[in-house]
Amino acid sequence: MDLIHHALPHAPAGLPRVALTVDRLTAAKTRWRGIAADGREFGFDLHHPLAPGDVFFASDTAAYVLAQQPEPVLELDLPANPAAAAQLGWSIGNLHLPAQVEGAVLRLADDPGVRRALERLHVEPRAAVAVFTPPRVAGHAHGHAHAH
């Protein structure tokens, strides 16, 4: 088993990529174990979590890359009207939910609590399956941070 402490600063060019695929919650951790698609085992003792697409190990024959599994998400189209978009952003932000903006789409984890919260806001999301990568806030696993 190879022990990994950080992503490689420069991914080697020309080597085939081998994925190590994990779910979002595992990818957010700093200590975990995983097995790449070719069966090679890795232990992770990281200073900072890896991001999807990070190359974390290279051998003479392959570069190993973190891949994140797609998961059920809820998507909302952001309104074209700036005031309506700001109001939606404030309302969703006030719920302290991890969120990802992808172009003109707001993406949230699909779970019953999120669905109930959106229902209270009279917002109808559409269900989808995607790689969900909300921004991470240092020191806060779920992104809830305040400076008062």
Backbone as CSV, one residue per row, in Angstrom:
resi,resn,N_x,N_y,N_z,CA_x,CA_y,CA_z,C_x,C_y,C_z
1,MET,0.843,-1.172,0.000,0.000,0.000,0.000,0.894,1.242,0.000
2,ASP,0.542,2.198,-0.856,1.273,3.463,-0.933,0.561,4.501,-0.071
3,LEU,1.326,5.269,0.710,0.773,6.302,1.571,0.880,7.657,0.871
4,ILE,-0.240,8.366,0.812,-0.320,9.639,0.098,-0.543,10.766,1.101
5,HIS,0.233,11.858,0.957,0.106,13.014,1.848,-0.442,14.249,1.145
6,HIS,-0.406,14.276,-0.201,-0.866,15.445,-0.943,-0.969,15.098,-2.429
7,ALA,-1.662,15.966,-3.149,-1.721,15.818,-4.609,-0.352,16.170,-5.185
8,LEU,-0.067,15.637,-6.346,1.186,15.992,-7.021,1.064,17.409,-7.571
9,PRO,2.093,18.230,-7.372,2.008,19.609,-7.869,1.985,19.684,-9.397
10,HIS,2.624,18.704,-10.057,2.651,18.681,-11.521,2.341,17.267,-11.973
11,ALA,1.219,17.098,-12.652,0.837,15.778,-13.147,1.752,15.384,-14.296
12,PRO,2.303,14.175,-14.254,3.180,13.745,-15.345,2.414,13.629,-16.664
13,ALA,2.996,14.189,-17.697,2.358,14.149,-19.018,2.648,12.809,-19.687
14,GLY,1.698,12.371,-20.487,1.912,11.191,-21.310,1.615,9.859,-20.644
15,LEU,1.395,9.851,-19.337,1.075,8.590,-18.677,-0.427,8.355,-18.702
16,PRO,-0.849,7.103,-18.900,-2.282,6.829,-18.800,-2.761,7.102,-17.375
17,ARG,-4.006,7.545,-17.264,-4.606,7.852,-15.967,-5.360,6.632,-15.452
18,VAL,-5.194,6.345,-14.165,-5.933,5.275,-13.495,-6.747,5.943,-12.393
19,ALA,-8.044,5.713,-12.399,-8.933,6.366,-11.436,-9.024,5.596,-10.125
20,LEU,-9.102,6.360,-9.061,-9.514,5.838,-7.771,-10.817,6.584,-7.490
21,THR,-11.937,5.870,-7.563,-13.249,6.493,-7.479,-13.819,6.357,-6.080
22,VAL,-14.265,7.495,-5.533,-14.842,7.526,-4.190,-16.079,8.415,-4.180
23,ASP,-16.865,8.295,-3.115,-18.018,9.174,-2.960,-17.556,10.526,-2.408
24,ARG,-18.436,11.512,-2.450,-18.114,12.884,-2.039,-17.671,12.958,-0.586
25,LEU,-18.315,12.219,0.290,-17.985,12.300,1.707,-16.596,11.722,1.990
26,THR,-16.223,10.662,1.283,-14.869,10.126,1.432,-13.853,11.121,0.884
27,ALA,-14.139,11.703,-0.266,-13.213,12.666,-0.871,-12.977,13.879,0.028
28,ALA,-13.924,14.200,0.889,-13.789,15.353,1.780,-12.926,15.062,3.001
29,LYS,-12.582,13.792,3.213,-11.793,13.412,4.383,-10.300,13.601,4.132
30,THR,-9.550,13.622,5.229,-8.094,13.693,5.121,-7.439,12.353,5.448
31,ARG,-8.175,11.432,6.060,-7.616,10.107,6.360,-8.595,9.044,5.880
32,TRP,-8.130,8.225,4.928,-8.967,7.155,4.393,-8.110,6.220,3.559
33,ARG,-8.706,5.118,3.143,-8.029,4.139,2.276,-8.872,3.899,1.042
34,GLY,-8.196,3.551,-0.056,-8.930,3.268,-1.277,-8.132,2.380,-2.212
35,ILE,-8.849,1.815,-3.181,-8.248,0.928,-4.169,-8.545,1.495,-5.553
36,ALA,-7.500,1.694,-6.346,-7.651,2.227,-7.701,-8.222,1.162,-8.630
37,ALA,-8.610,1.592,-9.804,-9.236,0.701,-10.789,-8.344,-0.476,-11.170
38,ASP,-7.030,-0.317,-11.057,-6.124,-1.417,-11.403,-5.770,-2.296,-10.195
39,GLY,-6.403,-2.038,-9.044,-6.182,-2.862,-7.860,-5.108,-2.345,-6.911
40,ARG,-4.405,-1.292,-7.272,-3.357,-0.741,-6.394,-4.016,-0.073,-5.188
41,GLU,-3.472,-0.369,-3.995,-4.045,0.153,-2.747,-3.301,1.395,-2.275
42,PHE,-4.092,2.336,-1.746,-3.535,3.584,-1.244,-4.115,3.893,0.127
43,GLY,-3.280,4.476,0.974,-3.714,5.054,2.228,-3.524,6.561,2.113
44,PHE,-4.464,7.322,2.628,-4.402,8.781,2.526,-4.319,9.379,3.925
45,ASP,-3.279,10.144,4.149,-3.081,10.911,5.375,-2.722,12.311,4.898
46,LEU,-3.758,13.068,4.565,-3.614,14.325,3.835,-3.647,15.541,4.757
47,HIS,-2.995,16.596,4.325,-3.109,17.879,5.022,-4.411,18.565,4.625
48,HIS,-4.811,18.371,3.371,-6.044,18.943,2.824,-6.694,17.886,1.938
49,PRO,-8.020,17.814,1.914,-8.670,16.821,1.047,-8.300,17.039,-0.419
50,LEU,-8.289,15.945,-1.155,-8.066,16.010,-2.594,-9.342,16.482,-3.287
51,ALA,-9.195,17.044,-4.462,-10.334,17.451,-5.283,-10.454,16.480,-6.452
52,PRO,-11.665,16.293,-6.969,-11.803,15.447,-8.152,-10.869,15.930,-9.257
53,GLY,-10.158,14.976,-9.857,-9.213,15.301,-10.917,-7.780,15.456,-10.443
54,ASP,-7.570,15.527,-9.129,-6.202,15.634,-8.627,-5.428,14.350,-8.904
55,VAL,-4.218,14.500,-9.413,-3.294,13.372,-9.554,-2.533,13.289,-8.236
56,PHE,-2.567,12.116,-7.598,-1.963,11.991,-6.278,-0.779,11.026,-6.236
57,PHE,-0.546,10.278,-7.320,0.559,9.320,-7.343,0.899,9.018,-8.792
58,ALA,2.191,8.790,-9.048,2.612,8.390,-10.391,3.654,7.288,-10.269
59,SER,3.506,6.295,-11.113,4.504,5.228,-11.234,5.162,5.392,-12.602
60,ASP,5.968,4.447,-12.980,6.589,4.499,-14.309,5.563,4.273,-15.417
61,THR,4.430,3.669,-15.062,3.465,3.276,-16.089,2.118,3.985,-16.025
62,ALA,1.814,4.693,-14.920,0.490,5.302,-14.798,0.496,6.458,-13.805
63,ALA,-0.451,7.380,-14.007,-0.719,8.456,-13.052,-2.079,8.163,-12.438
64,TYR,-2.174,8.277,-11.128,-3.398,7.945,-10.399,-4.146,9.223,-10.061
65,VAL,-5.425,9.219,-10.384,-6.239,10.416,-10.266,-7.478,10.131,-9.426
66,LEU,-7.861,11.104,-8.595,-9.075,10.968,-7.797,-10.287,11.256,-8.674
67,ALA,-11.228,10.336,-8.674,-12.493,10.509,-9.393,-13.614,10.448,-8.364
68,GLN,-14.569,11.322,-8.504,-15.698,11.338,-7.572,-16.925,10.734,-8.238
69,GLN,-17.631,9.876,-7.491,-18.836,9.244,-8.015,-19.949,10.275,-8.178
70,PRO,-20.678,10.214,-9.267,-21.885,11.036,-9.366,-22.884,10.599,-8.294
71,GLU,-23.742,11.519,-7.893,-24.737,11.222,-6.861,-26.040,11.943,-7.180
72,PRO,-27.125,11.540,-6.543,-28.388,12.257,-6.750,-28.281,13.698,-6.239
73,VAL,-28.693,14.634,-7.071,-28.679,16.053,-6.712,-30.004,16.683,-7.124
74,LEU,-30.236,17.859,-6.602,-31.363,18.682,-7.017,-30.791,19.903,-7.718
75,GLU,-31.360,20.243,-8.861,-30.871,21.387,-9.618,-31.966,22.430,-9.767
76,LEU,-31.541,23.687,-9.672,-32.436,24.826,-9.852,-31.809,25.738,-10.896
77,ASP,-32.599,26.186,-11.852,-32.104,27.180,-12.799,-32.097,28.531,-12.094
78,LEU,-30.980,29.238,-12.180,-30.905,30.561,-11.574,-31.702,31.544,-12.427
79,PRO,-32.511,32.379,-11.788,-33.294,33.350,-12.551,-32.399,34.324,-13.306
80,ALA,-32.850,34.742,-14.492,-32.102,35.719,-15.282,-32.193,37.102,-14.641
81,ASN,-33.264,37.370,-13.942,-33.464,38.642,-13.256,-32.516,38.704,-12.053
82,PRO,-31.601,39.685,-12.002,-30.629,39.753,-10.905,-31.266,39.806,-9.518
83,ALA,-32.368,40.550,-9.371,-33.012,40.648,-8.060,-33.586,39.291,-7.634
84,ALA,-34.192,38.581,-8.580,-34.749,37.258,-8.264,-33.633,36.263,-7.954
85,ALA,-32.523,36.344,-8.681,-31.385,35.453,-8.421,-30.794,35.746,-7.048
86,ALA,-30.673,37.033,-6.706,-30.142,37.403,-5.391,-31.067,36.909,-4.282
87,GLN,-32.370,37.042,-4.466,-33.325,36.576,-3.454,-33.242,35.065,-3.281
88,LEU,-33.153,34.323,-4.387,-33.017,32.872,-4.303,-31.710,32.513,-3.599
89,GLY,-30.623,33.177,-3.967,-29.333,32.923,-3.334,-29.371,33.192,-1.842
90,TRP,-30.004,34.282,-1.444,-30.116,34.607,-0.021,-30.951,33.548,0.691
91,SER,-32.062,33.163,0.099,-32.947,32.171,0.725,-32.260,30.821,0.882
92,ILE,-31.593,30.364,-0.153,-30.887,29.082,-0.089,-29.707,29.198,0.873
93,GLY,-28.964,30.302,0.791,-27.821,30.507,1.672,-28.217,30.524,3.141
94,ASN,-29.377,31.055,3.420,-29.876,31.117,4.795,-30.162,29.729,5.360
95,LEU,-30.303,28.742,4.489,-30.539,27.369,4.941,-29.231,26.672,5.309
96,HIS,-28.098,27.283,4.978,-26.767,26.728,5.290,-26.570,25.339,4.693
97,LEU,-26.992,25.181,3.441,-26.822,23.922,2.731,-25.600,24.011,1.828
98,PRO,-24.821,22.937,1.718,-23.758,22.952,0.714,-24.385,23.108,-0.668
99,ALA,-23.851,24.015,-1.461,-24.401,24.295,-2.788,-23.263,24.482,-3.780
100,GLN,-23.560,24.158,-5.026,-22.600,24.304,-6.116,-23.281,25.090,-7.228
101,VAL,-22.597,26.105,-7.729,-23.098,26.848,-8.888,-22.328,26.363,-10.094
102,GLU,-23.060,25.890,-11.081,-22.480,25.379,-12.323,-23.149,26.125,-13.460
103,GLY,-22.506,27.204,-13.906,-23.119,28.046,-14.930,-24.334,28.743,-14.353
104,ALA,-25.489,28.534,-14.967,-26.730,29.151,-14.495,-27.572,28.171,-13.684
105,VAL,-26.922,27.131,-13.145,-27.632,26.105,-12.374,-27.076,26.066,-10.956
106,LEU,-27.981,26.022,-9.994,-27.616,25.832,-8.594,-27.886,24.376,-8.261
107,ARG,-26.881,23.710,-7.706,-26.970,22.276,-7.418,-26.880,22.061,-5.912
108,LEU,-27.789,21.203,-5.394,-27.827,20.854,-3.972,-27.892,19.345,-3.838
109,ALA,-27.433,18.832,-2.697,-27.559,17.400,-2.437,-29.040,17.042,-2.377
110,ASP,-29.382,15.883,-2.898,-30.775,15.433,-2.876,-31.009,14.605,-1.624
111,ASP,-31.697,15.210,-0.672,-32.132,14.451,0.494,-33.470,15.019,0.955
112,PRO,-34.208,14.267,1.771,-35.552,14.705,2.155,-35.576,16.068,2.843
113,GLY,-34.583,16.369,3.665,-34.543,17.659,4.347,-34.394,18.816,3.375
114,VAL,-33.560,18.629,2.368,-33.374,19.668,1.350,-34.663,19.843,0.556
115,ARG,-35.296,18.728,0.211,-36.565,18.824,-0.530,-37.628,19.591,0.263
116,ARG,-37.717,19.303,1.570,-38.690,20.017,2.422,-38.363,21.501,2.503
117,ALA,-37.094,21.827,2.645,-36.691,23.231,2.718,-37.049,23.965,1.431
118,LEU,-36.804,23.353,0.283,-37.138,23.988,-0.993,-38.646,24.121,-1.168
119,GLU,-39.375,23.121,-0.684,-40.842,23.188,-0.753,-41.353,24.386,0.048
120,ARG,-40.775,24.632,1.234,-41.181,25.783,2.054,-40.886,27.098,1.331
121,LEU,-39.852,27.099,0.491,-39.510,28.300,-0.278,-40.309,28.388,-1.585
122,HIS,-41.155,27.400,-1.836,-41.951,27.321,-3.077,-41.051,27.244,-4.311
123,VAL,-39.981,26.452,-4.182,-39.031,26.246,-5.273,-39.143,24.794,-5.707
124,GLU,-39.304,24.580,-7.011,-39.401,23.220,-7.542,-38.104,22.854,-8.264
125,PRO,-37.294,22.015,-7.641,-36.055,21.593,-8.292,-36.311,20.436,-9.241
126,ARG,-35.321,20.117,-10.046,-35.393,18.906,-10.855,-34.318,17.944,-10.340
127,ALA,-34.654,16.676,-10.333,-33.715,15.643,-9.891,-32.728,15.354,-11.010
128,ALA,-31.481,15.125,-10.629,-30.438,14.795,-11.588,-29.395,13.929,-10.880
129,VAL,-28.457,13.436,-11.640,-27.312,12.715,-11.101,-26.075,13.412,-11.657
130,ALA,-25.189,13.855,-10.739,-24.008,14.606,-11.158,-22.925,14.492,-10.092
131,VAL,-21.719,14.851,-10.471,-20.644,14.973,-9.490,-20.906,16.279,-8.749
132,PHE,-21.114,16.183,-7.448,-21.467,17.333,-6.615,-20.216,17.808,-5.887
133,THR,-19.774,19.022,-6.184,-18.549,19.555,-5.592,-18.798,20.948,-5.029
134,PRO,-19.520,21.027,-3.901,-19.687,22.351,-3.292,-18.341,22.854,-2.783
135,PRO,-18.149,24.165,-2.761,-16.880,24.689,-2.252,-16.663,24.254,-0.806
136,ARG,-15.413,24.037,-0.466,-15.061,23.669,0.905,-14.549,24.905,1.618
137,VAL,-14.947,25.032,2.861,-14.445,26.112,3.704,-13.450,25.492,4.661
138,ALA,-12.241,26.008,4.693,-11.181,25.431,5.535,-11.663,25.281,6.975
139,GLY,-11.479,24.081,7.499,-11.825,23.819,8.888,-13.284,23.491,9.116
140,HIS,-14.086,23.517,8.074,-15.516,23.250,8.235,-15.946,22.246,7.178
141,ALA,-16.261,21.038,7.618,-16.585,19.959,6.683,-17.807,20.279,5.854
142,HIS,-18.780,21.000,6.427,-20.013,21.233,5.677,-20.143,22.657,5.188
143,GLY,-19.121,23.476,5.364,-19.133,24.795,4.760,-19.871,25.852,5.549
144,HIS,-20.279,25.590,6.779,-21.009,26.558,7.570,-19.995,27.332,8.411
145,ALA,-19.722,28.551,8.013,-18.767,29.364,8.758,-19.289,30.794,8.850
146,HIS,-19.106,31.373,10.007,-19.507,32.762,10.215,-18.367,33.523,10.848
147,ALA,-18.241,34.770,10.518,-17.306,35.672,11.203,-18.142,36.804,11.779
148,HIS,-18.333,36.777,13.072,-19.146,37.817,13.724,-18.252,38.803,14.434
